[in-house]
Amino acid sequence: MPTLHHLELHTATVPLAQPYAVATYHTTAVELVWVRLVATNGHVGLGAAGPEPQVNGETAAACAAAVERAFEDLRGHAFAVPGELAPRLAAATPHAPGARAALDMALHDLWGRERGHPVVDLLGRAHRALPTSVTIGVHDVAATLAAAERHLAGGFRRLKVKTGTDVDLDVERCARLRERFGHDLPLLVDANTGYTFAGLQRFLHGTRSLALELVEQPLPPAASAPQAGLDPADVARLVADESLHDAADAARLAAGPRAFGAWNVKLMKCGGITPARAIAAIAGRAGIGLMWGCMDESVVGIAAALHAAFACPATRWLDLDGSFDLAHDLATGGFALRDGLLQPLDRPGLGVELRPA
């Protein structure tokens, strides 16, 4: 049983390989936080955070400070399974889900390494390999098509297009993608709360023949209720993202009338693997399919989300492409991508390592 002894913390501003725009903000670089936990028996566990102030108000500086404060409360505590420390960790990080996520995934990594098994197998594997989508930011038509060509040439087989700034342009971009690549290519869109309800109705009507698989968070959370009155086939394709942060949100969304047919779970929003599994349990009972998403973040966070996703029977979609956006990363490993399919590495813990200094 590991006893927590020492914390190492690394922070860095990491440029993106390509600038990235969504309906509500534009990004050229991200501030990331890496955590290394050391137990008294010498085993280590890695975690990482990519906090997004635009999503939950948490800055990298606040995240790092919360990690240090929380570890002082965890130091000297032993655990048989990471969930034993979850209440203590949650109490120490009430307004810092990124910090909580970094420590929670480090606890899981330490747990897996000590036992000599991948985390997903200790949690109970439900999947072996699943395709991930790769995201195209808000662009004009020509840049959208060029990005799609680049991603497909790189081995991805599912595209997610950021929308939400101009309904007519969004419809045209989707139509042109279908013209260029056909209807066999899975195509998803994400408006990041950029539409009005009338705009959403126009978008759904304009893309009716384009076989869009999912439409993610079209309206702001406070304005999403009218979606429940749409055609049931449309509601089934709507995905909650900004409307879903924690288990309390999940319980509310599961109750009727439902405005979303699927949910996007992100460790940076909910606080790590442990709270994500609580959301997944609610989804399973409610018959809700899950997408597992991410921010622009290290392979450590992507690997943690992947292990959690593969241990969840309700998982239907992966959108775990955030590490591919980084110009560089302090960590390596975590997963393999082959012909658009993601799968965890067959290594103890999360299968990640920090690069040599």
N, C-alpha and C positions, 0 to 999 in steps of 0.2 A: 504494500500500500504506500504510494508516494506521499511524502510530506514536502510542502512547498518551502523553498529555502531562499531563492535568489531570483531577481528580475533583471533582465537586460532590455533596454528600450532603444530603438533606432527610429529616427524620423528623417524624411527626405521629401523635397519637392521634385516630382518626376514629370517631365514634359510628356505630352502625348505624341505618338508617332504622327497623327493627323489631328488638327483642330476639330472639335466636335460640338455640334449645336443641336439643342432640342427646342421645343416650343417656348420654354421659359428661361433658358440661359445658354451661354456659350462657354466652352472650356478649352483651354490650351495646355494646362498642366494640373496635376493633382498633388495634394499633400498626403502622404501615406505614413502609417505608423506600424512598425514591426515589434513584436513582443517575443522574448525568449524566456521561458520559465525553466528554472533548474531546481530539481528535487534533491533532498538530502542523500538519496541513493545514486545520484549522478545522472539520472535520466532527464531529458530535456523535452520541452514542448514549444512549438512555434505557433504564433498567431499573428494576425495583421488586420489593420483597419484602413478603410478608405472613406473616412467620414465626409459627408456632403452637406455643407451648411444650407444649401438650397432645399434639401429634403427634410432634414430634422433639426437644423440650427446648430449642429455640432461641428466645431472647427477642429483642425488637427491639433492645435495647441490645447484646446479643452479636452480633446480625446486623450492626449498623452498625459496631461495632468490627472485625469480621472483614472487612467491605468495605474499610475504610481500610487494614488490614494487608495484605490481598491486593493492593490497588492499588499499594502501594509495591513489591511484587514484579513487577507488570505494567508499571509506568511505564517508558517508553523502549523498550518492545518493539513491533515491527511485526508485522503478520499479513496474510496473503493471504486466509485464511478463518478464522472464529472458532475452529474446532476445533484449530488449531495451538497455541492458548494453553490448551486444556482441561487438559492434564496439570499445567501450572504452576498454574492456577487451582484445580484439585482439591487439589493438595498444600498450597496456602495456606489452604484452608477445609475441613479434614477433618471438623469438627464443626458446620459452619454451611452447610447446604444452601440456606437462603434467601439468604444473602450470595452464595454461588456462583451461584445462579439469577439474582439481580439483575445481577451483573456479566456473566454469560454472555449474558443477553438484551440488555444494553446493547452488548456486542460485536457481536451479530447486527444490532441496529438501526443501529449505526455502519457496519457492512459493507453493509447494504442501501442506506443513504442515500448512501454514497460511490459505489456502483455505479448508483444511480438506479432500483432495482427493489424491489418488495416482497420481504421475506425468503422468503415461501413460494415464490415463483417461482425464487429462487436455489437453494433447497433441492430443488425439483422438485415442482410442484403435483400432487396426486392427487385433490383435491376442490374444488368451487366454492362450495357452500353446504350446510350441514347444520343440522338442528334442534338446539337445546339444550334440555335439561330445566331447570326452575326448581324450587328446593327449598322444601318446607314443613317447618318445624321440628317438634319434638315438641310436640303440642297435644292438647287434647280434641277430640271429634268436631266440635262446633260451630265451633271456631276453625279446624280443618282445612278444613272446607267453605268457610268465609268466605275463607280464604287462597287456596283453589283458585279461587273465583269471581273474586277480585281479580287473580290471575295470568293467568287465561284472558281476562279483560277487557282486560288489558294486552298481549295479543298472543302469549303463550306457548301452546304446543300440546303440551307434554309435562310431566308432573309427577313429581317425585321426593319421596317422603315419608320423613322421618326417623322411625325406629321404634327398638325395642330396649329399652324400659323396661317394657312390659306387653304380653305376647303377645295376650291377649284384646282389649285396647283397640286394638292395632295391626291385628288382623283386622277389628274393627268399623270402624275408620277407613277401611280399604281398601274394605270392602264398601259403606259409605255413599258413598264417592266414586264407585264403580261405579253405585250406584243413581241418584245425582244426574247424572252426566255420561256414563254409558253405557260400552260396551266398546270404542268406537273411540278413546278417549283413551289414548295410551301412558302407562302408570303403572309407576313404578319405586319401590323402597324401599331404605333404607339404615339398617341397625341399628347401625352404628358399634361393632361388637364387643359389643353389649349382650345377646345371647342365649347360653344354654347350648345344647348339641347337642339336648337334649330339647325345649327351647323352639323351636329352629329347626324341628324336625320338626313340632311343633304348629302353628307358623305356616304352614309349607308345606301341611300338610293343610287348615288352615282357610281358606286362600286359593286352593285348587286350582281353583276355578271362576272366579276373578277375573282370570285372564290377566295376571298381573304379568310385565312384560317382564324385569326384572332384580331380584336381591336382593343388595345390596352388603354385604360384610364382616359377616356375621351373628355370627361368633365371634371371640374374640381370636386373634391370629396363632398363638400356641403351642398353641391348642386346635382348629385348623382341619382337621387331618388326617382325622378321621372323615367329613368332608363327601364325601371321595372314594368312600365306600360308599353314597351316596344314589343314587336313580334318576338315570341319565345325563341325562335331560331337566331335572332339578332342578340338577344340577352345572353344566350348560351355562348356567344363568341366574345362577349365583353369581359375584360380582365381587370380586376382591382389591383392597383399598385399603390399610388399615393393614398388610397382609401384604406390600406391595410398595413398597419405597423406592428401590432401585437395581438395576443390572444383575445383581448377584449374586443378589438376591432373584428377579429375573425368570428367571434360569437355573435356580434351585431350583424355582420354581413350574412351569416348563415340563417338568421331569422328572416321570415318573410315580411313583405314581398322583396324578392331578391333582385338587385339591380345589376349583379354580375354573375356570370356563369362559371368563371374561373378566377383564381387568385395568383398573384405574383408574390412569392416569399423571398425576401432579401435579408441576409444575416445582418447587414449594416442597419437595417430598419428595426428589426425585432430584438437584436442583441445576442445573436449566436446560434449555435446548433441546438442547444437545449430549448430556448423559447420557440425556435422554428419548428421543432418537433411537436410542441404543444399546439401550434397553429395547424400543423399537418394532421394531428389527431382530430381536431375539430372538422377539418376538411373531409377527412375520411368518413366521419359519422354523418356528415351532411351530403355526401356524394359529390363534392366539389373537386374538380381536377386542378392540379397545381402546376404552375410554372415556377421554376427557381431562377431568380435573376441576380443581378450584381450591380455594383458601381464600377467605375474604372479603378481596379484594385489589383493587388499582388496575386500571384499564383497561389499564395497561402490561403487567401480568402476564397478564391475560386475552388480550390481543392476542398476546403471545408464545406462549402455549399454543395459540391458534387457528392461528397460522402453522405451528407444529410439527405439529399435528393434521392440517392440510390437506395437509401434505407426506408423510403416512404412509398407505400403502395399507391398513394394518390398522385404521385408524380406523373405528369403527362408531357411536359415540355421543359426544355432547358434553354435559358438565355444567358449562358455563362461565358461571355466573350470579353469581359472587361480587361483581363490581363493582356490580351492581344493589342489593346490600344496604347499600352505603355511603351515609351522609348527604351526603358530599361527597368530592371527589377532587382531588388536585393536578394530575392529568393529564386529557387529553381525547383523543377520537379512537379509533383502533385497530380498530374493527369497526362493522358495521351490523347491526341486528336488524330483520328484516322478516317479519311473520307467523310468528314463532317460529324463523326461520332466521337463523343467524349466518354472516357472511362477512367476511373481512378487507377493509379499504379498499384501493383501488388507488393506494397512495402508497408512496414509497420507504421502506425499512426496515420497522418495525412499524406505521407510520402513526399514531404518537402524538406528542403535544406536551405540555409543561408549561404550565399556565395562567399568565397574567401575574401577577406578584406583587401 
